[in-house]
Amino acid sequence: MSGIKVDRLTVEYPVIDMSRSFRREIMHNWFGSITMRGEGSSKYATVRALQNLSFDLKDGDRLGLIGPNGAGKSTLLRTLAGVYTPTSGSVRVEGRISTLLTIGVGMELDDSGYDNIKTCGLLLGLSVDEIEEKRAGIIEFCGLGDYIHLPVRTYSSGMMVRLSFAIATAIEPDVLLIDEVIGAGDARFSSKAAERINTLMSKASVLVLASHASETIRTFCNKGLFLLGGRSVFLGDVDEALEIYHQWVAQGDAA
């Protein structure tokens, strides 16, 4: 069984130097509430990026995260992935997780692409045997040829993305977390990347996908969570969630 249980989740960031009114206004508009913590000289400001979120996802659930920039979508994905620690509340994820959040994390620039397959694979939770089993497929998919044996620091940015993407998508996860359906490399590789992402999303037991593209959300998701200022505005049927979000956007355009 795979699933995600989020119970009264709140995530806050510490903010350094909130004295400027412009910065304070940006934080209010993008993240919602600013709270002062501590006392005297130890006093500091925190921005509440997620506020009291609760939901359950089970096998077959595909949740689309909907909302404007700064709504809390990426923060929620990173908290589900274990990158951020909840300030309060809890997150429980059952099953093997794979993430497409930040590509390239864990790369050792002085090591070859070949060696980095093992390094990054271990960070993603693969065993040594699993890495060896998948290595040939990763090398073939990224299409770097003899460059795979050169230090990663000699790679172009496009080559780095291709290798990172090939490694990150080699896992067959129970729970898949995606922050936008990203493009990777040139047009030919981007087509291969899109096909692989589609396959991953169709095979995962539970999917959480953040995207500004409504059709992407509608195609891959059966539930929608509309976030605004870190709060849940609506959680339910994906078409209804998108309709409520579009109404909110239209009201803002009309203002």
CORBELWO-V281907 format. One record per residue. N is the residue number from 1. RES is the residue in one letter. OMEGA is omega in degrees with one decimal (NA if undefined). Layout:
n = <N;N>
res = <RES;RES>
omega = <OMEGA;OMEGA>
This chain:
n = <1;2;3;4;5;6;7;8;9;10;11;12;13;14;15;16;17;18;19;20;21;22;23;24;25;26;27;28;29;30;31;32;33;34;35;36;37;38;39;40;41;42;43;44;45;46;47;48;49;50;51;52;53;54;55;56;57;58;59;60;61;62;63;64;65;66;67;68;69;70;71;72;73;74;75;76;77;78;79;80;81;82;83;84;85;86;87;88;89;90;91;92;93;94;95;96;97;98;99;100;101;102;103;104;105;106;107;108;109;110;111;112;113;114;115;116;117;118;119;120;121;122;123;124;125;126;127;128;129;130;131;132;133;134;135;136;137;138;139;140;141;142;143;144;145;146;147;148;149;150;151;152;153;154;155;156;157;158;159;160;161;162;163;164;165;166;167;168;169;170;171;172;173;174;175;176;177;178;179;180;181;182;183;184;185;186;187;188;189;190;191;192;193;194;195;196;197;198;199;200;201;202;203;204;205;206;207;208;209;210;211;212;213;214;215;216;217;218;219;220;221;222;223;224;225;226;227;228;229;230;231;232;233;234;235;236;237;238;239;240;241;242;243;244;245;246;247;248;249;250;251;252;253;254;255>
res = <M;S;G;I;K;V;D;R;L;T;V;E;Y;P;V;I;D;M;S;R;S;F;R;R;E;I;M;H;N;W;F;G;S;I;T;M;R;G;E;G;S;S;K;Y;A;T;V;R;A;L;Q;N;L;S;F;D;L;K;D;G;D;R;L;G;L;I;G;P;N;G;A;G;K;S;T;L;L;R;T;L;A;G;V;Y;T;P;T;S;G;S;V;R;V;E;G;R;I;S;T;L;L;T;I;G;V;G;M;E;L;D;D;S;G;Y;D;N;I;K;T;C;G;L;L;L;G;L;S;V;D;E;I;E;E;K;R;A;G;I;I;E;F;C;G;L;G;D;Y;I;H;L;P;V;R;T;Y;S;S;G;M;M;V;R;L;S;F;A;I;A;T;A;I;E;P;D;V;L;L;I;D;E;V;I;G;A;G;D;A;R;F;S;S;K;A;A;E;R;I;N;T;L;M;S;K;A;S;V;L;V;L;A;S;H;A;S;E;T;I;R;T;F;C;N;K;G;L;F;L;L;G;G;R;S;V;F;L;G;D;V;D;E;A;L;E;I;Y;H;Q;W;V;A;Q;G;D;A;A>
omega = <177.0;178.4;178.0;174.5;177.7;-174.8;175.2;-175.2;171.9;177.9;178.9;174.7;170.3;-179.3;179.5;174.9;177.3;-173.1;-176.4;-176.9;180.0;178.7;178.9;-179.3;178.2;-178.6;178.1;-174.9;-174.7;-170.0;-179.9;-167.8;172.4;-176.8;175.3;179.1;176.7;-178.5;175.3;-177.4;179.7;-177.0;179.3;-178.5;172.8;174.4;-179.5;-176.1;175.6;-174.4;168.5;178.9;175.2;172.2;177.0;174.8;180.0;179.3;178.8;179.1;177.0;-171.8;174.5;177.2;-171.6;176.6;-179.2;173.4;179.5;-178.0;-179.1;-175.8;-178.5;177.2;179.2;179.1;-179.2;175.7;175.8;-178.8;179.8;178.8;177.8;178.3;177.9;171.8;173.1;-174.6;-175.1;174.9;175.3;179.6;178.0;-179.6;-179.6;-176.9;166.9;-177.1;166.7;-177.6;178.1;-177.2;175.9;179.5;177.2;179.2;173.2;-169.0;-179.0;176.2;177.9;174.1;179.3;-179.4;-179.7;175.2;178.6;-178.4;-177.1;177.4;178.0;178.1;179.6;175.9;177.1;173.8;178.6;179.5;178.9;178.8;179.5;179.3;-174.6;-170.9;-177.6;179.2;178.1;-179.6;179.2;-175.8;-176.7;172.3;-177.5;178.7;-177.7;178.2;-178.5;-178.6;178.7;177.6;-177.5;180.0;178.3;-175.3;167.5;179.1;179.0;178.4;178.1;179.6;-178.1;178.8;-178.9;-179.5;-178.9;178.9;-174.7;-176.3;178.2;179.5;171.2;-168.8;166.8;-179.1;-177.5;179.6;-177.1;174.4;-173.2;173.6;-168.7;169.6;-178.6;174.7;-176.0;-173.5;-178.2;-180.0;178.9;178.0;176.4;-178.4;-179.9;178.9;-179.9;178.2;178.4;179.1;178.7;-177.6;-178.8;-176.6;-176.9;177.3;-180.0;179.8;169.1;-171.8;173.2;179.7;172.9;-178.2;-176.0;-178.4;176.1;178.0;-177.0;-177.8;-170.0;-172.0;174.3;175.2;177.6;174.3;178.2;-179.5;176.4;-178.3;179.1;-179.6;175.0;174.7;179.3;173.7;-179.3;-178.4;-173.6;179.8;178.9;178.5;179.0;178.5;179.8;178.6;180.0;175.2;178.6;178.9;-178.9;178.2;177.6;178.2;-176.6;-176.1;NA>
